[in-house]
Amino acid sequence: MTSQTAETAQTPVEQSHLGTISVIAWSGENIDDGRDMAFLLAYSLGDGTAGPEAGERAVRLLLEQTGLPVGAGITDASRSKEPISLLVESGSASLTMPSLRVQSLVPEEWIAAALRRKQVHFIFTTRPWPEGKPGVPVEAEALKAFVADEDVLAASAHCVIPVTTLRK
């Protein structure tokens, strides 16, 4: 009789395959209660060293290792396998998760919604979005079309992240 053993070491995320990771923040009405919700979308531009397909796989691996299931509804980041945090301070949001730290300037209305709710709805899609380049304004309709696309939604992890601040 032979037995197989599971590999215990996790495959590391190939950082160069991720490419440029960008984030976009916006606030809008939450369909559940009609109040403003702060949203944060993370995505790759698909410009990693091994191309967009490898970038999708690298993002998926990063999400799996963090404990954020892709295509499985909204989870609570405080219950993920690995720590995920969001610091909101001085007009910016700093997202920290294993193998990734992203900082973004965010609008005042986003900050107000995030602080009121004490959480942010975070979406990280495995689908690349080369049109969403950092520093280039994104039209609201283009963002809405990307975020509402069924393929993008199915290829995304959704979670709520508690907001932390430096204020006491």
Stockholm file with secondary structure:
# STOCKHOLM 1.0

chainA/1-168         MTSQTAETAQTPVEQSHLGTISVIAWSGENIDDGRDMAFLLAYSLGDGTAGPEAGERAVRLLLEQTGLPVGAGITDASRSKEPISLLVESGSASLTMPSLRVQSLVPEEWIAAALRRKQVHFIFTTRPWPEGKPGVPVEAEALKAFVADEDVLAASAHCVIPVTTLRK
#=GR chainA/1-168 SS CCCCCCCCSCCCCCHHHHCCEEEEEEEEECTTTSSEEEEEEEEECSCSTTCHHHHHHHHHHHHHHHTCCBTSCEEEGGGSSSCCEEEEETTEEEEEETTEEEEEECCHHHHHHHHHHTEEEEEEESSCCTTSCTTSCCCHHHHHHHHHCHHHHHTEEEEEEEEECSCC
#=GC SS_cons         CCCCCCCCSCCCCCHHHHCCEEEEEEEEECTTTSSEEEEEEEEECSCSTTCHHHHHHHHHHHHHHHTCCBTSCEEEGGGSSSCCEEEEETTEEEEEETTEEEEEECCHHHHHHHHHHTEEEEEEESSCCTTSCTTSCCCHHHHHHHHHCHHHHHTEEEEEEEEECSCC
//
